Amino acid sequence: MSAFNPVDRLRRSARITIALYRISQAMNYLLRERGKVCGLSPAQIQTLLFLRYARPGVRTIGGLAERLGVSYATASGVADALEHKQLLQRIPSASDQRIVTLALTEQGERESVALEDVLDEVENVVAALSDADQEALVRATQSIIRHLQARGYVKVYEMCWGCQFFRRNAHPDDPRGPHHCAYIDAPLPEQNTYLECPDFTPVESEGA
């Protein structure tokens, strides 16, 4: 059986698979077209957005490689290109020179803000669906993503709210942050709870 075979698309599951494939093609097209305008590759666009929204601890070459689903060497090459464009900078850790954090430059920050609307056309189409269709689509796509994540095909980055490891207001008077992450056993500043984290694990009731 093959979803690419028109005959096999008599199956509803095959039609849905091809529909998702075509949506992914549209998203890749939008990334490529925006890249032509601003002189960036799709991977470079994704890197700028990753550095804008990922939690501080994962803004490394290894974290970028995981996010892009590429090798360490490929991720390093992407970072090199953005550094050459003066959109990214490498910052060695003050405590351990072997640890290097990737950070946006001021120009990189401006560029990342300008890229935020790159998928708006897709979102506008989704927003035009009825509330019932949107709810059904959320449940269906989340179920698909969870399965693909379990197989190791995709790495999910989500923010703390709704994560099993998030402890809201665990220590409200701690100057390091009022919340707590049980995964890294550390306080969380409020602003960091709105950043994406690869260790996100949904609470058991979510999407059940």
Biotite code that builds the C-alpha atoms (Angstrom):
import biotite.structure as struc

atoms = struc.array([
    struc.Atom([0.000, 0.000, 0.000], chain_id="A", res_id=1, res_name="MET", atom_name="CA", element="C"),
    struc.Atom([1.178, 3.505, -0.781], chain_id="A", res_id=2, res_name="SER", atom_name="CA", element="C"),
    struc.Atom([-0.467, 6.850, -0.084], chain_id="A", res_id=3, res_name="ALA", atom_name="CA", element="C"),
    struc.Atom([1.307, 8.160, -3.190], chain_id="A", res_id=4, res_name="PHE", atom_name="CA", element="C"),
    struc.Atom([-0.522, 5.656, -5.389], chain_id="A", res_id=5, res_name="ASN", atom_name="CA", element="C"),
    struc.Atom([-3.768, 7.313, -6.589], chain_id="A", res_id=6, res_name="PRO", atom_name="CA", element="C"),
    struc.Atom([-5.550, 3.958, -6.494], chain_id="A", res_id=7, res_name="VAL", atom_name="CA", element="C"),
    struc.Atom([-4.703, 3.522, -2.815], chain_id="A", res_id=8, res_name="ASP", atom_name="CA", element="C"),
    struc.Atom([-6.240, 6.899, -2.037], chain_id="A", res_id=9, res_name="ARG", atom_name="CA", element="C"),
    struc.Atom([-9.611, 5.231, -1.987], chain_id="A", res_id=10, res_name="LEU", atom_name="CA", element="C"),
    struc.Atom([-8.655, 4.676, 1.644], chain_id="A", res_id=11, res_name="ARG", atom_name="CA", element="C"),
    struc.Atom([-9.541, 7.652, 3.824], chain_id="A", res_id=12, res_name="ARG", atom_name="CA", element="C"),
    struc.Atom([-6.308, 7.289, 5.826], chain_id="A", res_id=13, res_name="SER", atom_name="CA", element="C"),
    struc.Atom([-4.300, 7.570, 2.591], chain_id="A", res_id=14, res_name="ALA", atom_name="CA", element="C"),
    struc.Atom([-6.203, 10.706, 1.538], chain_id="A", res_id=15, res_name="ARG", atom_name="CA", element="C"),
    struc.Atom([-5.501, 12.291, 4.917], chain_id="A", res_id=16, res_name="ILE", atom_name="CA", element="C"),
    struc.Atom([-1.809, 11.344, 4.706], chain_id="A", res_id=17, res_name="THR", atom_name="CA", element="C"),
    struc.Atom([-1.480, 12.957, 1.285], chain_id="A", res_id=18, res_name="ILE", atom_name="CA", element="C"),
    struc.Atom([-3.344, 16.034, 2.533], chain_id="A", res_id=19, res_name="ALA", atom_name="CA", element="C"),
    struc.Atom([-0.839, 16.412, 5.383], chain_id="A", res_id=20, res_name="LEU", atom_name="CA", element="C"),
    struc.Atom([1.994, 15.921, 2.895], chain_id="A", res_id=21, res_name="TYR", atom_name="CA", element="C"),
    struc.Atom([0.621, 18.702, 0.693], chain_id="A", res_id=22, res_name="ARG", atom_name="CA", element="C"),
    struc.Atom([0.276, 21.022, 3.680], chain_id="A", res_id=23, res_name="ILE", atom_name="CA", element="C"),
    struc.Atom([3.926, 20.339, 4.552], chain_id="A", res_id=24, res_name="SER", atom_name="CA", element="C"),
    struc.Atom([4.834, 21.152, 0.931], chain_id="A", res_id=25, res_name="GLN", atom_name="CA", element="C"),
    struc.Atom([2.997, 24.467, 1.242], chain_id="A", res_id=26, res_name="ALA", atom_name="CA", element="C"),
    struc.Atom([4.839, 25.324, 4.453], chain_id="A", res_id=27, res_name="MET", atom_name="CA", element="C"),
    struc.Atom([8.192, 24.489, 2.887], chain_id="A", res_id=28, res_name="ASN", atom_name="CA", element="C"),
    struc.Atom([7.251, 26.646, -0.103], chain_id="A", res_id=29, res_name="TYR", atom_name="CA", element="C"),
    struc.Atom([6.422, 29.584, 2.175], chain_id="A", res_id=30, res_name="LEU", atom_name="CA", element="C"),
    struc.Atom([9.770, 29.195, 3.946], chain_id="A", res_id=31, res_name="LEU", atom_name="CA", element="C"),
    struc.Atom([11.669, 29.037, 0.639], chain_id="A", res_id=32, res_name="ARG", atom_name="CA", element="C"),
    struc.Atom([9.893, 32.069, -0.815], chain_id="A", res_id=33, res_name="GLU", atom_name="CA", element="C"),
    struc.Atom([10.510, 34.145, 2.303], chain_id="A", res_id=34, res_name="ARG", atom_name="CA", element="C"),
    struc.Atom([14.101, 32.964, 2.236], chain_id="A", res_id=35, res_name="GLY", atom_name="CA", element="C"),
    struc.Atom([14.522, 34.293, -1.301], chain_id="A", res_id=36, res_name="LYS", atom_name="CA", element="C"),
    struc.Atom([13.352, 37.716, -0.146], chain_id="A", res_id=37, res_name="VAL", atom_name="CA", element="C"),
    struc.Atom([15.614, 37.950, 2.905], chain_id="A", res_id=38, res_name="CYS", atom_name="CA", element="C"),
    struc.Atom([18.568, 35.879, 1.651], chain_id="A", res_id=39, res_name="GLY", atom_name="CA", element="C"),
    struc.Atom([18.106, 32.980, 4.037], chain_id="A", res_id=40, res_name="LEU", atom_name="CA", element="C"),
    struc.Atom([17.684, 29.243, 3.634], chain_id="A", res_id=41, res_name="SER", atom_name="CA", element="C"),
    struc.Atom([14.698, 27.487, 5.246], chain_id="A", res_id=42, res_name="PRO", atom_name="CA", element="C"),
    struc.Atom([17.083, 25.999, 7.833], chain_id="A", res_id=43, res_name="ALA", atom_name="CA", element="C"),
    struc.Atom([18.439, 29.456, 8.636], chain_id="A", res_id=44, res_name="GLN", atom_name="CA", element="C"),
    struc.Atom([14.903, 30.816, 9.062], chain_id="A", res_id=45, res_name="ILE", atom_name="CA", element="C"),
    struc.Atom([14.037, 27.965, 11.423], chain_id="A", res_id=46, res_name="GLN", atom_name="CA", element="C"),
    struc.Atom([17.257, 28.597, 13.350], chain_id="A", res_id=47, res_name="THR", atom_name="CA", element="C"),
    struc.Atom([16.464, 32.272, 13.909], chain_id="A", res_id=48, res_name="LEU", atom_name="CA", element="C"),
    struc.Atom([12.989, 31.388, 15.174], chain_id="A", res_id=49, res_name="LEU", atom_name="CA", element="C"),
    struc.Atom([14.424, 28.587, 17.326], chain_id="A", res_id=50, res_name="PHE", atom_name="CA", element="C"),
    struc.Atom([16.833, 31.008, 19.005], chain_id="A", res_id=51, res_name="LEU", atom_name="CA", element="C"),
    struc.Atom([14.032, 33.503, 19.535], chain_id="A", res_id=52, res_name="ARG", atom_name="CA", element="C"),
    struc.Atom([11.698, 31.090, 21.302], chain_id="A", res_id=53, res_name="TYR", atom_name="CA", element="C"),
    struc.Atom([13.683, 28.145, 22.730], chain_id="A", res_id=54, res_name="ALA", atom_name="CA", element="C"),
    struc.Atom([14.541, 28.127, 26.427], chain_id="A", res_id=55, res_name="ARG", atom_name="CA", element="C"),
    struc.Atom([18.104, 29.311, 27.163], chain_id="A", res_id=56, res_name="PRO", atom_name="CA", element="C"),
    struc.Atom([19.548, 25.916, 28.086], chain_id="A", res_id=57, res_name="GLY", atom_name="CA", element="C"),
    struc.Atom([18.999, 24.403, 24.631], chain_id="A", res_id=58, res_name="VAL", atom_name="CA", element="C"),
    struc.Atom([20.355, 27.254, 22.520], chain_id="A", res_id=59, res_name="ARG", atom_name="CA", element="C"),
    struc.Atom([23.434, 25.292, 21.519], chain_id="A", res_id=60, res_name="THR", atom_name="CA", element="C"),
    struc.Atom([24.661, 23.541, 18.377], chain_id="A", res_id=61, res_name="ILE", atom_name="CA", element="C"),
    struc.Atom([23.424, 20.257, 19.819], chain_id="A", res_id=62, res_name="GLY", atom_name="CA", element="C"),
    struc.Atom([20.022, 21.741, 20.620], chain_id="A", res_id=63, res_name="GLY", atom_name="CA", element="C"),
    struc.Atom([19.812, 23.244, 17.145], chain_id="A", res_id=64, res_name="LEU", atom_name="CA", element="C"),
    struc.Atom([20.749, 19.928, 15.518], chain_id="A", res_id=65, res_name="ALA", atom_name="CA", element="C"),
    struc.Atom([17.987, 18.225, 17.496], chain_id="A", res_id=66, res_name="GLU", atom_name="CA", element="C"),
    struc.Atom([15.450, 20.897, 16.545], chain_id="A", res_id=67, res_name="ARG", atom_name="CA", element="C"),
    struc.Atom([16.301, 20.800, 12.837], chain_id="A", res_id=68, res_name="LEU", atom_name="CA", element="C"),
    struc.Atom([16.657, 17.013, 12.784], chain_id="A", res_id=69, res_name="GLY", atom_name="CA", element="C"),
    struc.Atom([20.151, 17.204, 11.259], chain_id="A", res_id=70, res_name="VAL", atom_name="CA", element="C"),
    struc.Atom([23.690, 16.206, 12.202], chain_id="A", res_id=71, res_name="SER", atom_name="CA", element="C"),
    struc.Atom([25.832, 18.266, 14.554], chain_id="A", res_id=72, res_name="TYR", atom_name="CA", element="C"),
    struc.Atom([28.097, 19.215, 11.635], chain_id="A", res_id=73, res_name="ALA", atom_name="CA", element="C"),
    struc.Atom([25.153, 20.413, 9.530], chain_id="A", res_id=74, res_name="THR", atom_name="CA", element="C"),
    struc.Atom([23.762, 22.485, 12.410], chain_id="A", res_id=75, res_name="ALA", atom_name="CA", element="C"),
    struc.Atom([27.209, 23.988, 12.954], chain_id="A", res_id=76, res_name="SER", atom_name="CA", element="C"),
    struc.Atom([27.302, 24.937, 9.268], chain_id="A", res_id=77, res_name="GLY", atom_name="CA", element="C"),
    struc.Atom([23.940, 26.681, 9.546], chain_id="A", res_id=78, res_name="VAL", atom_name="CA", element="C"),
    struc.Atom([25.191, 28.598, 12.591], chain_id="A", res_id=79, res_name="ALA", atom_name="CA", element="C"),
    struc.Atom([28.391, 29.527, 10.736], chain_id="A", res_id=80, res_name="ASP", atom_name="CA", element="C"),
    struc.Atom([26.381, 30.981, 7.858], chain_id="A", res_id=81, res_name="ALA", atom_name="CA", element="C"),
    struc.Atom([24.193, 33.043, 10.192], chain_id="A", res_id=82, res_name="LEU", atom_name="CA", element="C"),
    struc.Atom([27.250, 34.214, 12.110], chain_id="A", res_id=83, res_name="GLU", atom_name="CA", element="C"),
    struc.Atom([28.780, 35.345, 8.809], chain_id="A", res_id=84, res_name="HIS", atom_name="CA", element="C"),
    struc.Atom([25.582, 37.306, 8.115], chain_id="A", res_id=85, res_name="LYS", atom_name="CA", element="C"),
    struc.Atom([25.950, 38.875, 11.586], chain_id="A", res_id=86, res_name="GLN", atom_name="CA", element="C"),
    struc.Atom([22.590, 37.472, 12.687], chain_id="A", res_id=87, res_name="LEU", atom_name="CA", element="C"),
    struc.Atom([24.005, 35.070, 15.265], chain_id="A", res_id=88, res_name="LEU", atom_name="CA", element="C"),
    struc.Atom([26.833, 35.073, 17.773], chain_id="A", res_id=89, res_name="GLN", atom_name="CA", element="C"),
    struc.Atom([28.555, 32.355, 19.780], chain_id="A", res_id=90, res_name="ARG", atom_name="CA", element="C"),
    struc.Atom([28.985, 33.102, 23.479], chain_id="A", res_id=91, res_name="ILE", atom_name="CA", element="C"),
    struc.Atom([31.342, 30.827, 25.506], chain_id="A", res_id=92, res_name="PRO", atom_name="CA", element="C"),
    struc.Atom([30.191, 29.960, 29.011], chain_id="A", res_id=93, res_name="SER", atom_name="CA", element="C"),
    struc.Atom([31.977, 31.921, 31.726], chain_id="A", res_id=94, res_name="ALA", atom_name="CA", element="C"),
    struc.Atom([32.242, 28.751, 33.847], chain_id="A", res_id=95, res_name="SER", atom_name="CA", element="C"),
    struc.Atom([33.040, 26.214, 31.122], chain_id="A", res_id=96, res_name="ASP", atom_name="CA", element="C"),
    struc.Atom([34.679, 27.315, 27.872], chain_id="A", res_id=97, res_name="GLN", atom_name="CA", element="C"),
    struc.Atom([33.613, 24.056, 26.231], chain_id="A", res_id=98, res_name="ARG", atom_name="CA", element="C"),
    struc.Atom([29.977, 25.155, 26.409], chain_id="A", res_id=99, res_name="ILE", atom_name="CA", element="C"),
    struc.Atom([28.999, 27.653, 23.734], chain_id="A", res_id=100, res_name="VAL", atom_name="CA", element="C"),
    struc.Atom([25.599, 29.306, 23.638], chain_id="A", res_id=101, res_name="THR", atom_name="CA", element="C"),
    struc.Atom([24.071, 30.566, 20.395], chain_id="A", res_id=102, res_name="LEU", atom_name="CA", element="C"),
    struc.Atom([22.440, 33.969, 20.625], chain_id="A", res_id=103, res_name="ALA", atom_name="CA", element="C"),
    struc.Atom([20.795, 36.371, 18.218], chain_id="A", res_id=104, res_name="LEU", atom_name="CA", element="C"),
    struc.Atom([22.538, 39.644, 17.507], chain_id="A", res_id=105, res_name="THR", atom_name="CA", element="C"),
    struc.Atom([20.473, 42.834, 17.448], chain_id="A", res_id=106, res_name="GLU", atom_name="CA", element="C"),
    struc.Atom([20.176, 42.424, 13.697], chain_id="A", res_id=107, res_name="GLN", atom_name="CA", element="C"),
    struc.Atom([19.216, 38.791, 14.210], chain_id="A", res_id=108, res_name="GLY", atom_name="CA", element="C"),
    struc.Atom([16.509, 39.814, 16.667], chain_id="A", res_id=109, res_name="GLU", atom_name="CA", element="C"),
    struc.Atom([15.028, 42.199, 14.108], chain_id="A", res_id=110, res_name="ARG", atom_name="CA", element="C"),
    struc.Atom([15.188, 39.548, 11.411], chain_id="A", res_id=111, res_name="GLU", atom_name="CA", element="C"),
    struc.Atom([13.508, 36.950, 13.620], chain_id="A", res_id=112, res_name="SER", atom_name="CA", element="C"),
    struc.Atom([10.656, 39.337, 14.401], chain_id="A", res_id=113, res_name="VAL", atom_name="CA", element="C"),
    struc.Atom([10.159, 39.965, 10.676], chain_id="A", res_id=114, res_name="ALA", atom_name="CA", element="C"),
    struc.Atom([9.943, 36.196, 10.083], chain_id="A", res_id=115, res_name="LEU", atom_name="CA", element="C"),
    struc.Atom([7.189, 35.514, 12.601], chain_id="A", res_id=116, res_name="GLU", atom_name="CA", element="C"),
    struc.Atom([4.417, 35.794, 10.017], chain_id="A", res_id=117, res_name="ASP", atom_name="CA", element="C"),
    struc.Atom([5.948, 33.330, 7.557], chain_id="A", res_id=118, res_name="VAL", atom_name="CA", element="C"),
    struc.Atom([3.197, 30.724, 8.175], chain_id="A", res_id=119, res_name="LEU", atom_name="CA", element="C"),
    struc.Atom([0.337, 33.181, 8.650], chain_id="A", res_id=120, res_name="ASP", atom_name="CA", element="C"),
    struc.Atom([-1.311, 32.160, 5.395], chain_id="A", res_id=121, res_name="GLU", atom_name="CA", element="C"),
    struc.Atom([-1.700, 28.605, 6.653], chain_id="A", res_id=122, res_name="VAL", atom_name="CA", element="C"),
    struc.Atom([-2.957, 29.773, 10.035], chain_id="A", res_id=123, res_name="GLU", atom_name="CA", element="C"),
    struc.Atom([-5.498, 32.063, 8.383], chain_id="A", res_id=124, res_name="ASN", atom_name="CA", element="C"),
    struc.Atom([-6.943, 29.097, 6.511], chain_id="A", res_id=125, res_name="VAL", atom_name="CA", element="C"),
    struc.Atom([-7.145, 27.079, 9.729], chain_id="A", res_id=126, res_name="VAL", atom_name="CA", element="C"),
    struc.Atom([-8.704, 30.008, 11.598], chain_id="A", res_id=127, res_name="ALA", atom_name="CA", element="C"),
    struc.Atom([-11.469, 30.164, 8.994], chain_id="A", res_id=128, res_name="ALA", atom_name="CA", element="C"),
    struc.Atom([-12.596, 26.626, 9.892], chain_id="A", res_id=129, res_name="LEU", atom_name="CA", element="C"),
    struc.Atom([-15.490, 26.181, 12.295], chain_id="A", res_id=130, res_name="SER", atom_name="CA", element="C"),
    struc.Atom([-14.696, 25.812, 15.999], chain_id="A", res_id=131, res_name="ASP", atom_name="CA", element="C"),
    struc.Atom([-15.758, 22.168, 15.851], chain_id="A", res_id=132, res_name="ALA", atom_name="CA", element="C"),
    struc.Atom([-13.446, 21.457, 12.904], chain_id="A", res_id=133, res_name="ASP", atom_name="CA", element="C"),
    struc.Atom([-10.566, 23.208, 14.621], chain_id="A", res_id=134, res_name="GLN", atom_name="CA", element="C"),
    struc.Atom([-11.072, 21.190, 17.808], chain_id="A", res_id=135, res_name="GLU", atom_name="CA", element="C"),
    struc.Atom([-11.229, 17.952, 15.832], chain_id="A", res_id=136, res_name="ALA", atom_name="CA", element="C"),
    struc.Atom([-8.096, 18.947, 13.908], chain_id="A", res_id=137, res_name="LEU", atom_name="CA", element="C"),
    struc.Atom([-6.215, 19.742, 17.125], chain_id="A", res_id=138, res_name="VAL", atom_name="CA", element="C"),
    struc.Atom([-7.085, 16.355, 18.622], chain_id="A", res_id=139, res_name="ARG", atom_name="CA", element="C"),
    struc.Atom([-6.222, 14.457, 15.441], chain_id="A", res_id=140, res_name="ALA", atom_name="CA", element="C"),
    struc.Atom([-2.912, 16.192, 14.746], chain_id="A", res_id=141, res_name="THR", atom_name="CA", element="C"),
    struc.Atom([-1.808, 15.964, 18.377], chain_id="A", res_id=142, res_name="GLN", atom_name="CA", element="C"),
    struc.Atom([-2.473, 12.242, 18.317], chain_id="A", res_id=143, res_name="SER", atom_name="CA", element="C"),
    struc.Atom([-0.432, 11.855, 15.122], chain_id="A", res_id=144, res_name="ILE", atom_name="CA", element="C"),
    struc.Atom([2.412, 13.945, 16.530], chain_id="A", res_id=145, res_name="ILE", atom_name="CA", element="C"),
    struc.Atom([2.516, 11.949, 19.783], chain_id="A", res_id=146, res_name="ARG", atom_name="CA", element="C"),
    struc.Atom([2.844, 8.734, 17.795], chain_id="A", res_id=147, res_name="HIS", atom_name="CA", element="C"),
    struc.Atom([5.599, 10.166, 15.569], chain_id="A", res_id=148, res_name="LEU", atom_name="CA", element="C"),
    struc.Atom([7.366, 11.541, 18.634], chain_id="A", res_id=149, res_name="GLN", atom_name="CA", element="C"),
    struc.Atom([7.291, 8.132, 20.315], chain_id="A", res_id=150, res_name="ALA", atom_name="CA", element="C"),
    struc.Atom([8.885, 6.631, 17.197], chain_id="A", res_id=151, res_name="ARG", atom_name="CA", element="C"),
    struc.Atom([11.618, 9.268, 17.269], chain_id="A", res_id=152, res_name="GLY", atom_name="CA", element="C"),
    struc.Atom([10.568, 10.880, 13.976], chain_id="A", res_id=153, res_name="TYR", atom_name="CA", element="C"),
    struc.Atom([9.891, 14.313, 15.433], chain_id="A", res_id=154, res_name="VAL", atom_name="CA", element="C"),
    struc.Atom([11.106, 16.339, 18.405], chain_id="A", res_id=155, res_name="LYS", atom_name="CA", element="C"),
    struc.Atom([8.349, 18.332, 20.057], chain_id="A", res_id=156, res_name="VAL", atom_name="CA", element="C"),
    struc.Atom([9.147, 21.688, 21.623], chain_id="A", res_id=157, res_name="TYR", atom_name="CA", element="C"),
    struc.Atom([6.418, 23.210, 23.790], chain_id="A", res_id=158, res_name="GLU", atom_name="CA", element="C"),
    struc.Atom([6.290, 25.702, 26.654], chain_id="A", res_id=159, res_name="MET", atom_name="CA", element="C"),
    struc.Atom([6.076, 24.755, 30.332], chain_id="A", res_id=160, res_name="CYS", atom_name="CA", element="C"),
    struc.Atom([2.347, 25.253, 30.875], chain_id="A", res_id=161, res_name="TRP", atom_name="CA", element="C"),
    struc.Atom([0.716, 21.840, 30.526], chain_id="A", res_id=162, res_name="GLY", atom_name="CA", element="C"),
    struc.Atom([3.968, 19.936, 31.121], chain_id="A", res_id=163, res_name="CYS", atom_name="CA", element="C"),
    struc.Atom([4.184, 17.143, 33.709], chain_id="A", res_id=164, res_name="GLN", atom_name="CA", element="C"),
    struc.Atom([7.364, 18.666, 35.130], chain_id="A", res_id=165, res_name="PHE", atom_name="CA", element="C"),
    struc.Atom([5.984, 22.184, 35.634], chain_id="A", res_id=166, res_name="PHE", atom_name="CA", element="C"),
    struc.Atom([5.258, 23.230, 39.217], chain_id="A", res_id=167, res_name="ARG", atom_name="CA", element="C"),
    struc.Atom([3.422, 26.531, 39.207], chain_id="A", res_id=168, res_name="ARG", atom_name="CA", element="C"),
    struc.Atom([4.262, 28.955, 42.036], chain_id="A", res_id=169, res_name="ASN", atom_name="CA", element="C"),
    struc.Atom([6.293, 26.307, 43.861], chain_id="A", res_id=170, res_name="ALA", atom_name="CA", element="C"),
    struc.Atom([8.429, 28.988, 45.528], chain_id="A", res_id=171, res_name="HIS", atom_name="CA", element="C"),
    struc.Atom([6.869, 32.418, 44.855], chain_id="A", res_id=172, res_name="PRO", atom_name="CA", element="C"),
    struc.Atom([9.476, 34.328, 46.881], chain_id="A", res_id=173, res_name="ASP", atom_name="CA", element="C"),
    struc.Atom([12.547, 32.842, 45.181], chain_id="A", res_id=174, res_name="ASP", atom_name="CA", element="C"),
    struc.Atom([14.351, 35.622, 43.245], chain_id="A", res_id=175, res_name="PRO", atom_name="CA", element="C"),
    struc.Atom([15.478, 33.033, 40.680], chain_id="A", res_id=176, res_name="ARG", atom_name="CA", element="C"),
    struc.Atom([11.867, 32.390, 39.694], chain_id="A", res_id=177, res_name="GLY", atom_name="CA", element="C"),
    struc.Atom([8.493, 31.583, 41.274], chain_id="A", res_id=178, res_name="PRO", atom_name="CA", element="C"),
    struc.Atom([7.903, 28.346, 39.359], chain_id="A", res_id=179, res_name="HIS", atom_name="CA", element="C"),
    struc.Atom([9.837, 25.072, 39.351], chain_id="A", res_id=180, res_name="HIS", atom_name="CA", element="C"),
    struc.Atom([10.883, 22.532, 36.712], chain_id="A", res_id=181, res_name="CYS", atom_name="CA", element="C"),
    struc.Atom([10.997, 19.040, 38.182], chain_id="A", res_id=182, res_name="ALA", atom_name="CA", element="C"),
    struc.Atom([12.881, 17.754, 35.129], chain_id="A", res_id=183, res_name="TYR", atom_name="CA", element="C"),
    struc.Atom([15.963, 19.893, 35.747], chain_id="A", res_id=184, res_name="ILE", atom_name="CA", element="C"),
    struc.Atom([15.086, 20.459, 39.434], chain_id="A", res_id=185, res_name="ASP", atom_name="CA", element="C"),
    struc.Atom([15.496, 24.208, 39.169], chain_id="A", res_id=186, res_name="ALA", atom_name="CA", element="C"),
    struc.Atom([13.462, 27.393, 39.627], chain_id="A", res_id=187, res_name="PRO", atom_name="CA", element="C"),
    struc.Atom([11.842, 28.937, 36.562], chain_id="A", res_id=188, res_name="LEU", atom_name="CA", element="C"),
    struc.Atom([11.461, 32.664, 35.941], chain_id="A", res_id=189, res_name="PRO", atom_name="CA", element="C"),
    struc.Atom([8.007, 33.592, 34.661], chain_id="A", res_id=190, res_name="GLU", atom_name="CA", element="C"),
    struc.Atom([9.327, 34.672, 31.248], chain_id="A", res_id=191, res_name="GLN", atom_name="CA", element="C"),
    struc.Atom([11.039, 31.320, 30.671], chain_id="A", res_id=192, res_name="ASN", atom_name="CA", element="C"),
    struc.Atom([7.775, 29.428, 31.064], chain_id="A", res_id=193, res_name="THR", atom_name="CA", element="C"),
    struc.Atom([6.630, 30.911, 27.759], chain_id="A", res_id=194, res_name="TYR", atom_name="CA", element="C"),
    struc.Atom([9.618, 29.566, 25.840], chain_id="A", res_id=195, res_name="LEU", atom_name="CA", element="C"),
    struc.Atom([9.760, 26.250, 23.990], chain_id="A", res_id=196, res_name="GLU", atom_name="CA", element="C"),
    struc.Atom([11.444, 23.284, 25.660], chain_id="A", res_id=197, res_name="CYS", atom_name="CA", element="C"),
    struc.Atom([12.378, 19.881, 24.150], chain_id="A", res_id=198, res_name="PRO", atom_name="CA", element="C"),
    struc.Atom([11.779, 18.156, 27.482], chain_id="A", res_id=199, res_name="ASP", atom_name="CA", element="C"),
    struc.Atom([8.083, 19.023, 27.438], chain_id="A", res_id=200, res_name="PHE", atom_name="CA", element="C"),
    struc.Atom([5.958, 16.061, 28.476], chain_id="A", res_id=201, res_name="THR", atom_name="CA", element="C"),
    struc.Atom([2.204, 16.645, 28.450], chain_id="A", res_id=202, res_name="PRO", atom_name="CA", element="C"),
    struc.Atom([0.171, 15.885, 31.553], chain_id="A", res_id=203, res_name="VAL", atom_name="CA", element="C"),
    struc.Atom([-1.525, 12.513, 31.244], chain_id="A", res_id=204, res_name="GLU", atom_name="CA", element="C"),
    struc.Atom([-4.990, 13.969, 30.892], chain_id="A", res_id=205, res_name="SER", atom_name="CA", element="C"),
    struc.Atom([-3.985, 16.234, 28.004], chain_id="A", res_id=206, res_name="GLU", atom_name="CA", element="C"),
    struc.Atom([-5.319, 14.962, 24.713], chain_id="A", res_id=207, res_name="GLY", atom_name="CA", element="C"),
    struc.Atom([-6.516, 11.757, 26.350], chain_id="A", res_id=208, res_name="ALA", atom_name="CA", element="C"),
])
